[in-house]
Amino acid sequence: MPFRGKNAHFRPETFPEKSLCKLKNGRRKIDKSLCAIIRKATAYDLAERYQTVDDLAEDLRRFMAGLSISASPDTLRDKLTRLFFRRHL
C-alpha cells in the first residue's frame, strides 16, 4: 500500500469519493468537470489516475477553455450547454 497513516482518516482509500466536491449541506461546491479532474488525480488506485502530469495539465487546459475533458465523458446536456454558450456569448 503506497499510503500509510497513523489513523484511518488519513488514508485516501477511506475518503468518501462523493464528499470531495460537496459542502456539508449537500450543495455542489465546485464545477462537476473540475470535480471529476480532482477525483481522477487523487484516485487511490494508480490505474485510475492520470498517467502523466501532461495528461492532467491537458485536462485542466481543456476545462479552462470550456472543452470536454478526459476525466469524465460528456453527457448530451454538457454538449448542448457548451454549444449554446459558444454561439451566444
Protein Blocks (a to p, Z undefined) as FASTA:
>chain_A
ZZdcfbfklpmklpcfklmmccfkopafbdfklmmmmmmmmgfblklmcfbfklmmmmmm
mmmnopacfkbccdfklmmmmmmmmmmZZ
